[in-house]
Every structure is written in C-alpha cells, then in structure tokens.
Amino acid sequence: MRSRSHRTTWRWLLEKEMRELASSRAYWLLLVVVGALVGHAFITSVNLYAEASGIGGGPSALAQGLSPLEGIVVPTLGAYDIAATLLFPFVVIRLIALEKQTGELALTLQGPAPFGATIAAKAIALFFAWIIAGLAGAGAMIRWHELGGHLYAPEVFTVVLGHLLRGVLTIGVSAAAASLAASAASAAIIALTVTLGTWALDYVAAARGGVLSAIAEYTPSAALRVFEHGELRVATVLIMLTLGIGGLAIAAVWLDEGQRTGVRVARLAGVVVTVGVMCALFGRMRATRDVSEDRRNSFPRADELALRDIRQPLRVTVYLAAEDPRLTDLERGVLAKLRRTMRSVSVSYAANSRSGLFERPNDHYGEVWYDLGGKREMTRSTTEPIVLETIYRLAGRPAPAAADESPYPGYPLAAHVTLAPWVFFVFWPAIVLAAWWWARRTRVRRLQIVGE
C-alpha cells in the first residue's frame, strides 16, 4: 500500500513538472532555435564535406582524411554546446525560480513528498526536455545516412553521450544558481559567470599547466572535446555526472527553507566537500576506450602491446610554450596516447613563457626529455615514430615488428543538400509551434475544469 502511494506521488510530481515545462515559453523558444542551429550547422557541414570530396568535378582531398566524425557529426551536434551554454540554463532557472517568486515553494515544502523528490522530478523532466531537443540532431544524422553518408555507431553514440552529460551538467549548475540567487535574473548572471570562469580556466591552464591543467580537463568545453575526439573516458563521465548531481543536491539543500539557515549552510558545505572529494578520486581513474573508427587516439596495436609491457614510470619534461604548435602536435599525437597506453606517465612543462618568443638559448627551449628506468634522452621531434623509438631505446628493447593493419579508408561523399532547409527551417518550427499550441490549449482546459 505504501509503495503504491509512493508511485502515485512520484507520478504526480513528474506530471506537475512536465506541465510546468510545457507552459514555459523559454523551452519552446529553445526548441525552435535549436532546430535552426542544427540545420545551419548540418547544411554547412555537408556542403564543406562535399567540396572536400570533389563535388562538381573540383579537386578532392585524400579519402583517408575525410571522416564523418569530424566532418559531419561533431560540427552538427556542436549546436547543442551553444544551446547548453546560452539557452538551456534559462529553461532550468525558470522552472526553479518560478516557485520561489510565486510562493509555490512554501506549498511544496508542506506537501507529503520529500523535497528532494521534488528536485529529482524537476531534474528528470528537464533531462527529458533535453532529449526532446536532441531530436533535431537525430533528424540530421538520419538525413546524412539517407544521402549515403557513413556513420560509425560507437563514434556517434559517444558524441551523443557527451552532449547528454553536458545537459546534465547544465541542469545541475543552473539549478544551484537558481536556488542560491534571489531572482531569476541573478541566477542567470551566476550561471553565465560560471561559464565564463571555465573559459578563463581553460585559457590560464594552457599557459601554466600543472594542477590547473589537470582541473581544466573537466571544464564543459574540454570534457566535450574528449567525446568529440572519439574517446570514452570513465573519469570524465563520472566527474560530469557528479558535478551535475552535486548541483541538484545544492538546490535541494538550500531551497529547503523549513530548516534553519545554519543547518542548511552546514549541509551545503557537506555537499561541496563530498563532490570535491569524489571528483578528485574519479580524476585518478585511467580507464578509457578509443571508439574512433580510425583509431586516432591509439598507437598501432603492436606498439600498444609493447608499451603496456613497460612497467617503469615514464617522466616527460617538455620545454615548449603553450602557444607553440609543436606542443599541440606532441600532446595530441603522442602524450595523450602514452597516457592511455602506459602504466605510469607524468608530464611536466618547463617553458617560462606562453609563446616561446622570448626564451633564452640556454633555457633548453624546444627540447623534450624522456626519463625511463634511470635513463634520460632528449629529442626535439614531436612525431610519433621518433618518440616511440626513443622510449624503446630507454627501455632497452627493440621496436616491435609492424603488423599489417588495414588503413582507414575514409568516406568521401559529394552530395547535395536538398530537403534539409525545409526540414529545419519550415517543418521543425511548425511542429514545435503546433505542439506549443496543443500544450497551451490543454493547460487552459485543465484550468477551466479546476475553476468549475
């Protein structure tokens, strides 16, 4: 009997939050704008991809360089990063701040359901709303497949997972901002400040490295880039979930105005400390999987087996500035793969400037030192074969014989976009407006019934 009562309460809470969401003009506006953003990104991506494929008899790029992941999937679904940064927070803030402004929060606190269940119902409704917004991106992927385009399911699902987690993080941060701020406008400013703060952290960490660089790996933009690069990191998934749920926990604690302020402050501090400890623990996890079809995040399989067999820790000292393109090549082409493959890899950045233009000749600028098993060796090369040869030499073992691996074929497609403008700029807004009209009409009827 009690479980039935709980199910009824949960159902009532979810229906209530879904009705509140359906009455939000901000959400319907979000859907319209998302459709336009996805449509523009998709059309632009397909046109550029077709040009690279030699449409109209023009010059074409090498087939191996034409990847649907970075040519179509990432730029098209990248519209959701814009939506999660600039649009979705207002939907979340409105759903929570409205209860504070109308006095409905006091009635909710007096209800039979725990207040934490109310916040959980809001989170579920908002997550469902984010999935509904994702239908525009799903339509773009379906249209690309209909054009004859190639899609590799693990890559696509990984990018989709990244945007879903981005939505969870936005829900948590925005809910915390709405609970702590006195008004919706103040909450919006707080949410925007957090976003700008993560951008500033990315910028500063790129120059200084160290602890800041490790923290910056989990900012929304940096975390999303991991998924977009075809890599599935357990640490990134768990940290994004923890931060999102932590934001909801902050909202649940601070909005429970039936408790004394001192009690709420103590609980708030407990949530912050718990989230920080959990993120620190998750950040030490190294489990990762390369899901990209072209294995862009991995060494050849023979090298992977040989590197995993090296048990000594590898220490790398890099004398390259943050803005030096050689550092970017080294990070993406070698160091990231070494971290995924070897048992223990530590990297220190010893350059004294951001650009490297004013480094003194005796500062070893441009050198990369590798320390393994008590031996050290320096190279100025950032290419994968030279670095691997250096590591094998330090380990005192020969390089493995190259195995026959099928090269990435690439998927050129010179296709014209025909129906996409009609789908995203005509049919999608029409469907959204029709759904908004139906939801509004249903709400008016329900209010009339209640009034009678």
Protein Blocks (a to p, Z undefined) as FASTA:
>chain_A
ZZmmmmmmmmmmmmmmmmmmmmpmklmmmmmmmmmmmmmmmmmmmmmmmmmnopghiacd
dfklmcfklmmmmmmmmmmmmmmmmmmmmmmmmmmmmmmmnommmmmmmmmbdfklmmmm
mmmmmmmmmmmmmmmmmmmmmmmmmnopacdfklmmmmmmmmmmmmmmmmmmmmmmmmmp
mbfklmmmmmmmmmmmmmmmmmmmmmngmmllmmmmmgfklmmmmmmnopacfklmmmmm
mmmmmmmmmmmmmmmmmbcfklmmmmmmmmmmmmmmmmmmmmmpcbdcdfbfklpmbccf
klmmmmmmpmbdcdddddbdfklmklmmmmmmmmmmmmmmmmbdcdddfbfbfnommccf
klogoiacddeehiacddfbfbfklmmmmmmmmnopacdddddddddebjadddddfklm
mmmmmmmmmmmmmmmmmmmmmmmmmmmmmmZZ
